[in-house]
Amino acid sequence: MVAAQLSNVSKSYGAVQAVDDLSLRIDSGRVFGLLGPNGAGKTTTIRLLMGILRPDRGSVSALGAGDPIEVKQRLGYLPEEKGLYKKMRLVEFVVYFGRLNGLSKADASKRSEDLLERFGLAHRRHDKCDSLSKGLGQKLQIVATLVHDPELVVLDEPFSGLDPVNVELVRETILDLKTSGRTVVLSTHVMEQAEQICDAIALINRGRVVIEGATEAIRGGRGDTVTVEYSGDGSAFHQLDGILRVNNSGQRAELHLDEGVDPQLILRMLVERITIHRFDTLSTSLHEVFVRSVAEGHEHARAEPRQDTAP
């Protein structure tokens, strides 16, 4: 079942083409990762999905409605930009958002108290929002996003400002939403988190989808990553064919192999040059897929002939 879909959507701001003929399908009950470099069009895509913006061309549907605005009280949205009402008390802020999204006062109050407790904010329920640190403010906004139990939750950089303990709390919350049948769209620069929790991803660059599909299929179809713990001259890695990129920290190196290259061949060539203490083969990380795909996109853009815009 489809939770949301964008079909051949385009959106521009004056001369800037933010989204260009973009299509996405987000299946129900899944965690969908929306990835891309800064300025790729992720936030515009999210705002189109939420009905905040209207596309210049194409269509957007959510939860069976042809216009997301028709189901806005079934959607939850955490924007990247922070928007706390500074002089409101924490519990008032969360209750206010629950009421905005259709909850009765009693239900909004009950759910606010429960979520503040879960997110470790109950003891500060009567503090004002402007007393919170960046990380605590981020947690409060997540609470306000979830208070009305939305069916489709869109989180734009939810890990921003969080310490490792609270990153884990938010990660568990996202997985709990999935377990309960909710759909989560996650936009993040934290590739490790996306890799661990996203069932499917779309990588956007220059307003277009570069890669889309199941996370494991994307990682598995992009070559191999080899980690080597060694002693000797690390320049040996650069002398071998079939290695796309080397991240070398001195005694440990990460080698990103071209598609189809046999890691065992690399190992045989390396043992003649350096002393190998450990050699592991892994699937390519999302971080590496991200870096390669964005780099390829920039190379393609440079190779395109320049358009003459003179009349």
BELBELUR-V529356 format. One record per residue. N is the residue number from 0. RES is the residue in one letter. PHI is phi in degrees with one decimal (NA if undefined). D_FIRST is the distance of its C-alpha to the first C-alpha in Angstrom with 1 decimal. Layout:
n=N res=RES phi=PHI d_first=D_FIRST
n=N res=RES phi=PHI d_first=D_FIRST
This chain:
n=0 res=M phi=NA d_first=0.0
n=1 res=V phi=-93.0 d_first=3.8
n=2 res=A phi=-84.8 d_first=6.5
n=3 res=A phi=-156.1 d_first=9.3
n=4 res=Q phi=-151.4 d_first=10.9
n=5 res=L phi=-115.4 d_first=14.6
n=6 res=S phi=-122.2 d_first=16.1
n=7 res=N phi=49.8 d_first=19.7
n=8 res=V phi=-89.0 d_first=20.7
n=9 res=S phi=-130.3 d_first=24.4
n=10 res=K phi=-150.5 d_first=26.4
n=11 res=S phi=-127.9 d_first=30.1
n=12 res=Y phi=-117.4 d_first=32.7
n=13 res=G phi=63.6 d_first=35.9
n=14 res=A phi=-84.5 d_first=36.7
n=15 res=V phi=-93.1 d_first=34.1
n=16 res=Q phi=-89.3 d_first=30.8
n=17 res=A phi=-78.8 d_first=28.4
n=18 res=V phi=-133.6 d_first=25.1
n=19 res=D phi=-129.3 d_first=25.6
n=20 res=D phi=53.0 d_first=23.1
n=21 res=L phi=-93.8 d_first=20.2
n=22 res=S phi=-128.5 d_first=16.6
n=23 res=L phi=-140.5 d_first=13.8
n=24 res=R phi=-123.0 d_first=10.1
n=25 res=I phi=-115.8 d_first=8.9
n=26 res=D phi=-80.7 d_first=5.8
n=27 res=S phi=-66.4 d_first=5.6
n=28 res=G phi=69.1 d_first=8.7
n=29 res=R phi=-126.1 d_first=10.4
n=30 res=V phi=-104.4 d_first=13.7
n=31 res=F phi=-110.3 d_first=13.9
n=32 res=G phi=-93.1 d_first=17.5
n=33 res=L phi=-110.9 d_first=19.1
n=34 res=L phi=-117.1 d_first=22.5
n=35 res=G phi=161.5 d_first=25.6
n=36 res=P phi=-70.7 d_first=29.3
n=37 res=N phi=-57.8 d_first=30.8
n=38 res=G phi=80.8 d_first=30.6
n=39 res=A phi=-78.4 d_first=27.7
n=40 res=G phi=111.6 d_first=25.7
n=41 res=K phi=-64.6 d_first=23.3
n=42 res=T phi=-65.9 d_first=24.5
n=43 res=T phi=-62.2 d_first=24.4
n=44 res=T phi=-60.1 d_first=20.8
n=45 res=I phi=-63.7 d_first=20.0
n=46 res=R phi=-66.5 d_first=22.1
n=47 res=L phi=-65.9 d_first=20.4
n=48 res=L phi=-62.3 d_first=17.0
n=49 res=M phi=-83.5 d_first=18.7
n=50 res=G phi=82.4 d_first=20.5
n=51 res=I phi=-71.2 d_first=23.8
n=52 res=L phi=-114.0 d_first=24.6
n=53 res=R phi=-105.1 d_first=24.0
n=54 res=P phi=-71.4 d_first=23.6
n=55 res=D phi=-70.2 d_first=26.6
n=56 res=R phi=-143.5 d_first=24.4
n=57 res=G phi=90.6 d_first=20.8
n=58 res=S phi=-136.1 d_first=17.9
n=59 res=V phi=-132.4 d_first=15.7
n=60 res=S phi=-129.2 d_first=12.8
n=61 res=A phi=-148.2 d_first=11.4
n=62 res=L phi=51.2 d_first=9.5
n=63 res=G phi=85.8 d_first=9.7
n=64 res=A phi=-99.2 d_first=13.3
n=65 res=G phi=-75.0 d_first=15.2
n=66 res=D phi=-140.8 d_first=17.3
n=67 res=P phi=-55.8 d_first=16.6
n=68 res=I phi=-60.5 d_first=20.0
n=69 res=E phi=-65.7 d_first=18.8
n=70 res=V phi=-123.5 d_first=16.7
n=71 res=K phi=-61.6 d_first=19.1
n=72 res=Q phi=-77.3 d_first=19.9
n=73 res=R phi=-102.4 d_first=16.4
n=74 res=L phi=-108.6 d_first=16.7
n=75 res=G phi=-127.1 d_first=19.1
n=76 res=Y phi=-136.8 d_first=21.0
n=77 res=L phi=-104.5 d_first=23.7
n=78 res=P phi=-76.2 d_first=25.7
n=79 res=E phi=-67.3 d_first=27.9
n=80 res=E phi=-75.5 d_first=30.9
n=81 res=K phi=-82.5 d_first=32.2
n=82 res=G phi=-142.8 d_first=32.9
n=83 res=L phi=-75.0 d_first=34.6
n=84 res=Y phi=-85.9 d_first=37.0
n=85 res=K phi=-57.8 d_first=40.0
n=86 res=K phi=-91.1 d_first=42.2
n=87 res=M phi=-77.0 d_first=39.5
n=88 res=R phi=-77.7 d_first=39.6
n=89 res=L phi=-55.2 d_first=36.5
n=90 res=V phi=-66.2 d_first=35.6
n=91 res=E phi=-64.0 d_first=36.2
n=92 res=F phi=-61.9 d_first=33.9
n=93 res=V phi=-69.2 d_first=30.9
n=94 res=V phi=-60.5 d_first=31.7
n=95 res=Y phi=-58.2 d_first=32.0
n=96 res=F phi=-70.2 d_first=28.4
n=97 res=G phi=-63.5 d_first=27.2
n=98 res=R phi=-66.1 d_first=29.1
n=99 res=L phi=-58.8 d_first=27.9
n=100 res=N phi=-102.6 d_first=24.3
n=101 res=G phi=96.0 d_first=25.2
n=102 res=L phi=-79.3 d_first=26.6
n=103 res=S phi=-69.1 d_first=29.9
n=104 res=K phi=-60.9 d_first=32.8
n=105 res=A phi=-65.0 d_first=32.9
n=106 res=D phi=-66.4 d_first=29.3
n=107 res=A phi=-62.6 d_first=29.5
n=108 res=S phi=-66.6 d_first=32.6
n=109 res=K phi=-63.5 d_first=31.4
n=110 res=R phi=-67.7 d_first=28.2
n=111 res=S phi=-61.5 d_first=30.4
n=112 res=E phi=-62.4 d_first=32.9
n=113 res=D phi=-62.6 d_first=30.4
n=114 res=L phi=-72.5 d_first=28.8
n=115 res=L phi=-61.6 d_first=32.2
n=116 res=E phi=-64.5 d_first=33.3
n=117 res=R phi=-61.6 d_first=30.5
n=118 res=F phi=-92.6 d_first=31.0
n=119 res=G phi=69.9 d_first=34.8
n=120 res=L phi=-115.9 d_first=35.7
n=121 res=A phi=-62.1 d_first=36.9
n=122 res=H phi=-70.0 d_first=40.6
n=123 res=R phi=-114.8 d_first=40.4
n=124 res=R phi=-56.4 d_first=38.6
n=125 res=H phi=-99.9 d_first=41.6
n=126 res=D phi=-76.1 d_first=42.3
n=127 res=K phi=-83.4 d_first=41.7
n=128 res=C phi=-60.6 d_first=38.9
n=129 res=D phi=-74.6 d_first=41.5
n=130 res=S phi=-89.3 d_first=42.8
n=131 res=L phi=-86.0 d_first=39.8
n=132 res=S phi=-72.1 d_first=39.7
n=133 res=K phi=-59.6 d_first=37.0
n=134 res=G phi=-66.4 d_first=35.1
n=135 res=L phi=-68.3 d_first=35.4
n=136 res=G phi=-63.2 d_first=34.4
n=137 res=Q phi=-63.8 d_first=31.2
n=138 res=K phi=-62.5 d_first=30.4
n=139 res=L phi=-62.3 d_first=31.2
n=140 res=Q phi=-67.2 d_first=28.9
n=141 res=I phi=-65.5 d_first=26.0
n=142 res=V phi=-57.6 d_first=27.0
n=143 res=A phi=-64.9 d_first=27.0
n=144 res=T phi=-67.5 d_first=23.5
n=145 res=L phi=-100.0 d_first=22.2
n=146 res=V phi=-60.3 d_first=24.6
n=147 res=H phi=-94.7 d_first=22.4
n=148 res=D phi=55.5 d_first=19.5
n=149 res=P phi=-67.9 d_first=16.9
n=150 res=E phi=-84.3 d_first=13.2
n=151 res=L phi=-122.9 d_first=12.9
n=152 res=V phi=-113.9 d_first=16.1
n=153 res=V phi=-114.1 d_first=17.7
n=154 res=L phi=-117.9 d_first=20.8
n=155 res=D phi=-100.1 d_first=23.3
n=156 res=E phi=55.3 d_first=25.8
n=157 res=P phi=-70.0 d_first=25.5
n=158 res=F phi=-88.4 d_first=28.1
n=159 res=S phi=-61.1 d_first=30.8
n=160 res=G phi=81.3 d_first=34.1
n=161 res=L phi=-93.4 d_first=33.1
n=162 res=D phi=-80.6 d_first=35.3
n=163 res=P phi=-55.8 d_first=34.1
n=164 res=V phi=-64.0 d_first=33.9
n=165 res=N phi=-77.7 d_first=31.6
n=166 res=V phi=-59.3 d_first=29.5
n=167 res=E phi=-65.8 d_first=28.8
n=168 res=L phi=-61.4 d_first=28.2
n=169 res=V phi=-67.7 d_first=25.5
n=170 res=R phi=-59.6 d_first=24.0
n=171 res=E phi=-63.7 d_first=23.8
n=172 res=T phi=-63.1 d_first=22.4
n=173 res=I phi=-62.1 d_first=19.4
n=174 res=L phi=-67.3 d_first=18.8
n=175 res=D phi=-64.9 d_first=19.3
n=176 res=L phi=-59.9 d_first=16.7
n=177 res=K phi=-62.1 d_first=14.2
n=178 res=T phi=-59.8 d_first=15.7
n=179 res=S phi=-82.6 d_first=15.3
n=180 res=G phi=92.1 d_first=11.5
n=181 res=R phi=-77.9 d_first=12.1
n=182 res=T phi=-110.3 d_first=10.9
n=183 res=V phi=-123.3 d_first=14.1
n=184 res=V phi=-106.6 d_first=15.3
n=185 res=L phi=-118.0 d_first=18.7
n=186 res=S phi=-106.4 d_first=21.4
n=187 res=T phi=-153.8 d_first=24.5
n=188 res=H phi=-95.6 d_first=27.6
n=189 res=V phi=-87.1 d_first=27.8
n=190 res=M phi=-61.8 d_first=26.6
n=191 res=E phi=-62.6 d_first=27.4
n=192 res=Q phi=-67.7 d_first=25.0
n=193 res=A phi=-59.9 d_first=22.1
n=194 res=E phi=-64.3 d_first=23.0
n=195 res=Q phi=-79.7 d_first=22.9
n=196 res=I phi=-117.5 d_first=19.8
n=197 res=C phi=-87.1 d_first=17.3
n=198 res=D phi=-75.0 d_first=14.7
n=199 res=A phi=-143.9 d_first=14.5
n=200 res=I phi=-138.5 d_first=16.9
n=201 res=A phi=-130.8 d_first=18.1
n=202 res=L phi=-100.4 d_first=21.9
n=203 res=I phi=-108.3 d_first=23.2
n=204 res=N phi=-144.0 d_first=26.9
n=205 res=R phi=55.7 d_first=28.8
n=206 res=G phi=78.2 d_first=25.8
n=207 res=R phi=-126.4 d_first=24.0
n=208 res=V phi=-77.5 d_first=21.4
n=209 res=V phi=-92.5 d_first=23.7
n=210 res=I phi=-140.3 d_first=21.3
n=211 res=E phi=-148.1 d_first=17.6
n=212 res=G phi=154.0 d_first=15.8
n=213 res=A phi=-62.7 d_first=15.7
n=214 res=T phi=-57.9 d_first=18.7
n=215 res=E phi=-65.2 d_first=20.6
n=216 res=A phi=-65.2 d_first=20.4
n=217 res=I phi=-67.2 d_first=21.8
n=218 res=R phi=-65.9 d_first=24.5
n=219 res=G phi=-73.0 d_first=25.4
n=220 res=G phi=-98.8 d_first=25.8
n=221 res=R phi=-118.8 d_first=28.2
n=222 res=G phi=88.5 d_first=31.3
n=223 res=D phi=-117.3 d_first=32.9
n=224 res=T phi=-116.2 d_first=34.4
n=225 res=V phi=-115.9 d_first=37.7
n=226 res=T phi=-107.2 d_first=39.5
n=227 res=V phi=-129.4 d_first=43.2
n=228 res=E phi=-100.4 d_first=45.7
n=229 res=Y phi=-151.7 d_first=49.1
n=230 res=S phi=-134.3 d_first=52.7
n=231 res=G phi=128.3 d_first=54.5
n=232 res=D phi=-88.9 d_first=54.1
n=233 res=G phi=-67.6 d_first=50.5
n=234 res=S phi=-65.5 d_first=51.3
n=235 res=A phi=-59.7 d_first=50.8
n=236 res=F phi=-63.6 d_first=47.1
n=237 res=H phi=-83.8 d_first=47.7
n=238 res=Q phi=-94.9 d_first=49.9
n=239 res=L phi=-104.4 d_first=47.2
n=240 res=D phi=-77.6 d_first=45.2
n=241 res=G phi=92.5 d_first=41.4
n=242 res=I phi=-102.6 d_first=40.9
n=243 res=L phi=-76.9 d_first=38.9
n=244 res=R phi=-155.0 d_first=39.6
n=245 res=V phi=-124.9 d_first=41.5
n=246 res=N phi=-109.3 d_first=41.1
n=247 res=N phi=-116.0 d_first=44.5
n=248 res=S phi=-101.6 d_first=45.6
n=249 res=G phi=116.8 d_first=48.9
n=250 res=Q phi=-113.7 d_first=48.5
n=251 res=R phi=-139.9 d_first=44.8
n=252 res=A phi=-130.5 d_first=43.0
n=253 res=E phi=-112.1 d_first=39.4
n=254 res=L phi=-109.9 d_first=39.4
n=255 res=H phi=-103.5 d_first=36.4
n=256 res=L phi=-91.4 d_first=36.9
n=257 res=D phi=-67.0 d_first=36.2
n=258 res=E phi=-61.0 d_first=33.6
n=259 res=G phi=89.2 d_first=35.3
n=260 res=V phi=-76.8 d_first=38.2
n=261 res=D phi=-81.2 d_first=39.3
n=262 res=P phi=-58.1 d_first=39.7
n=263 res=Q phi=-66.0 d_first=42.5
n=264 res=L phi=-65.5 d_first=44.5
n=265 res=I phi=-60.9 d_first=44.2
n=266 res=L phi=-60.9 d_first=45.5
n=267 res=R phi=-61.5 d_first=48.4
n=268 res=M phi=-73.5 d_first=49.4
n=269 res=L phi=-72.6 d_first=49.2
n=270 res=V phi=-64.2 d_first=51.4
n=271 res=E phi=-81.5 d_first=54.2
n=272 res=R phi=-116.7 d_first=54.0
n=273 res=I phi=-137.6 d_first=53.0
n=274 res=T phi=-93.1 d_first=52.9
n=275 res=I phi=-95.0 d_first=49.4
n=276 res=H phi=-97.9 d_first=48.8
n=277 res=R phi=-156.7 d_first=45.1
n=278 res=F phi=-143.0 d_first=42.6
n=279 res=D phi=-126.4 d_first=38.8
n=280 res=T phi=-110.3 d_first=36.0
n=281 res=L phi=-128.1 d_first=32.5
n=282 res=S phi=-67.9 d_first=29.3
n=283 res=T phi=-61.8 d_first=29.5
n=284 res=S phi=-73.8 d_first=28.4
n=285 res=L phi=-62.2 d_first=26.0
n=286 res=H phi=-57.5 d_first=29.2
n=287 res=E phi=-68.9 d_first=30.8
n=288 res=V phi=-58.9 d_first=27.8
n=289 res=F phi=-58.5 d_first=27.9
n=290 res=V phi=-61.8 d_first=31.6
n=291 res=R phi=-63.3 d_first=31.8
n=292 res=S phi=-65.6 d_first=29.1
n=293 res=V phi=-66.6 d_first=30.7
n=294 res=A phi=-62.6 d_first=34.1
n=295 res=E phi=-63.3 d_first=33.2
n=296 res=G phi=-64.4 d_first=31.8
n=297 res=H phi=-67.7 d_first=35.1
n=298 res=E phi=-64.7 d_first=37.1
n=299 res=H phi=-64.1 d_first=35.4
n=300 res=A phi=-63.6 d_first=36.0
n=301 res=R phi=-68.0 d_first=39.6
n=302 res=A phi=-78.7 d_first=40.0
n=303 res=E phi=-68.6 d_first=38.8
n=304 res=P phi=-65.2 d_first=41.8
n=305 res=R phi=-69.6 d_first=42.6
n=306 res=Q phi=-85.6 d_first=42.1
n=307 res=D phi=-83.3 d_first=45.2
n=308 res=T phi=-95.6 d_first=44.5
n=309 res=A phi=-69.2 d_first=48.1
n=310 res=P phi=-66.9 d_first=48.7
